[in-house]
Amino acid sequence: MKASVGGYARATDLRHALDLLAASDGMGRVLAGGQSLIAALNMRLSSGDLLIDINSIDALKGVSLDGNRLRIGALTRHAEIANDPLVAQHAPLLRKATDLIAHAAIRNRGTIGGALAHADPAAEFPACILALDATIHVEGPDGPRDIPASDFFVDVFVTTINDGEILTAISLPMAEAEERQVIHELARRSGDYALAGVCLVRRAAGHRIVCISVGPRPELATAAMARLDAGDTDGAVAALRDALDPPSDTQATAAYRRHLVGVLLHRAIADLNGETA
């Protein structure tokens, strides 16, 4: 099946992209890596859209330090995140996550901004940026807007990006000297979406736990975090399982996913402590 689109326009800069989006009468679709959008168009899940290609906007690319924060442009490819020394030093969780994302062809084209805007709860980057307490930067007709990761994800494929806005960058605090960041997930085959996954960050202020593929959106597992802060590993695992209401589908039952996250949290904690689970 071939895609049905209403047109194509290549934006020369962010202002041009916003103008094209505003003039599209609600039918504009921002094209970054296209790994999800083109698939949806080919399956006719979306049709008649004006594709606004932002790939030529250099201001949306790359990784840099901005004061005491790491800033990642929305058009930064997964493969670039995997190889960037600043990411490896200041946000190793993102570096580790790239090894779990699909296959090389996807990683070479997919962008971190596209992954976050798509908001697939089975994807790694949404959970990672919440675990890292990141801020998502968007720009629209009314100017720039900063959205905490905790407020960004609403539901499956739904975020708080408004009509006419474009995700421009992500920023996050640089890793502390003793900070540890790990990610563990289980998939049926390498490159498949995870049946379940866990992101775990340990900072001076405490632990941050976010699960993958067990709900409609990534959320902080606050009860489990409190138990782990108190040094109660088994209590953290029990609290995490109790808090979840995962879906059942053709890949796994809810009960199996709930069991998996407990196993994965145990492994993540052992990894965090330099042990073997």
N, C-alpha and C positions, 0 to 999 in steps of 0.2 A: 504494500500500500504506500502511496506517495503522499507527502505532506501537502496540505492546502493552505497557502499563506496569502495574505492580502497585499504583501509588498515587502521590500527590503530597503533599509537605509543604513549607511555606515556613518556613525557619529564621529566628528573630528575632535571634539572635546566634550567635557561634561556638560557645559551649558547647551551645546548643540543636542546632546542626547536628551536632556530634560525638555528642551523645546519640541523635539520630535515626539516624545512621550506625551506631552501636553496636547499636541495637535492630533493625536491618534484616536481621539474620542473613545478612550477606554480599551482600544484594541491593540495597543502597543505591547510588545513583549521584548524584554531586554535579552539580547543574545551575548553571552560571555563564552563559556566553554561549550555550551550547547549539549552537554551529555544527557541532560534530562529533558530539556525543551525540545530538541529535535526528535527524540524518541516519542514524546507526547504528540508532536505534530504528525509524525509518520503513522501513528496509530489513530489519527483523527480524534484524539481526545481534546484537541484545540484546533480551530481552523479559522481562516479569514484574518489572522493576526498580521500586524505590521511588525516585522522583525527589525529591531534597532540594535545594530551591531556596535558594541562598545570596545571591541578588541584593539582599536587603534589609539585608545586614550592612555597614553603613557603615565599620566598622573595617578591612574588606578592600579599601577603595577609596582611590585617590589616590596622589599622588607627593609625597615630602617629603625633606628632608635629615635624616640621623641621624648626627650627628658628622661624620666625614669620608667618609660613604657616602651614596649615593642609594638611597632605599627606595621601591619601587613595590608597591602593594597588588595582590593577585592578581586582584581584580575590576576593575582599571583597563582600560578598553576600548582597543583598538588606536587608535581615532580620538583618544582623550584623550592617549595617548602621542605621537601625531603633533603635537599642538598644545601640549604642555606645555613651558614655557620651561626648567624644570629639566632635563628630558630633553634638550632641544636643546643645553643648555650642558654637561651633565656626562656624557651618554651619547648623543652624536649618531648612533652606529651604530643604535640602536633607532629613532630618528627617521627615518633614511634607510630602514630596513627596512619601515616602515609603508607607504611608497609602493609596495612590491612585493607587499604582501599582498592577494591576491584583489581584491575590489571594495568600493565604499563601504558597501554593506549589510552585508557581513561585518565590515568594520572598525568599524562602528558598534555591533555586538553582541558580537563576539569579545573575549575577555579574554586578557591576557598569561598569567595563571595557568592558564587552560584550555589555551592553546597549549602551555605547557611540560608540563603533566600529560598531555596527549594524546601528546606525544613523537613527532610525525610527523617523520621525518628529512628530508622534503622541505620542511618549514616553516622560515621565516626566524628566528623568535625563539629556538628552541633553540640554533641555531648562534651567534647573536649573544650570548646570555648566557654561553656557554662562552668565546667570544672575549674577552668583557669580564671574565672571571674572577669571575662573580657567585656569590652564595650563595642557595640556595633555602631558604625558611623554611616548615616544615610544623608542624602541631599535631595531636596525637592523644590517645588515652586516657592516655598516660603523660607528657603535657606537650609543650612545644615541642621542635623538633629542627632543627638547621641542617645543610644538605647542600651541600658545594661542588659547583658545576656539573660539575666533572670527574668526580664520583662519582654524578651524578644519573641520567644516561641509560644504560640497560642494553641495550636492543634496540628494534626497531620497536614503538612504542606501549607500551614497558615502561620504568618508572622505578623508583627505590628508595623511592618512597612506599609505606608499609606499609598494609595493610588498616586502616580506621578512622581514617586520617590525612587531613587536608585541607591543601592548599597555601595558605598565607596571604599570602606576600609574597616579593619578590625584592630583594636589596640588592647593590650593586656599588660598587667604588671610583670616586670622582669622577675625571673625566678630568684628566690632568696638563696643565700649561700648554702644552707642546709636543706633546701627544699627538695622533695622527691616527687616525681610524677610518673605514673604507670598506667597502662591500658591493657586489659585482657578481654578477649572475646572468643566465642566459639561459633564457627560456621561449618556447614556440611562439607564445603569444598573451598579451597583457597580462592579468594576473589568474590565469593558469594557474600550477600548481606549476612550479618551476624544473626544467629538465633537469639543471642543475648550477649551483652558486653558490659564492662565496668571500667570507668575512668576514676582513678584515685589520686588525689593530690594531698601531700602533707606539707603544711606551712607552719610557721611559728604560731599563727592564730588558730590552728586546728586543721582537721581533715575536711576535704571536700570530695563527695562521692556523687557521681552521676552515672546512670545506667543507659545502655543502648538497646533499642529494639524491644522494650518491654512496656511501652505505653505510647500515647499519642504525641508526646513531646518530651524532650529531656527535662528532668527536674532534679533539684538537689535532694538527696536522701537525708534530710535533716535529722531524723531520729537515729539512723545508723551512724551518722557523723558524730552525734553526741556520745553514743556508746563507745565509738572508737577513740574519741578524744579522752574518754575515761579509762582507756586501756582494756576494754572488754570486747575482744574480737568476736567471741561467740554471740554476745549480745548484739553486736553490730550486724552480724549476719542474720540473726533472727529478726531484728528490727527492719532490715532491708526487705526480707521476704514478706513480712507482715504488711509492709506499706505498699507493696506492688499489687497491681491488678492487670497482669499482662494479657494480651490477646491470645486466643487459640487460632491457628490457621493450618494450612496443609503442611507447614514445615515443623511446627512444634505446638504442643498443647500449652495452656497457661500454666499448668502444674509443672511441666518440664522446664519452662522458662524460669519459673520462680525458683526451682531447684538449681538451675544453672547459675543464676546470679549469685546465689550463696557460695557455690563452688568457686566462681570467678573472683568474688570478693576475698575469699580465703587466699587464693593464689596471688591476688594483687597485694594483699597485706604482707604475705611472705616475700614477694618481690621487693616491696618497699623496704623491708627489713634485711634484704640481702640473703634471704633463706630460700629453700626449695620446698614448694608446697607438695 
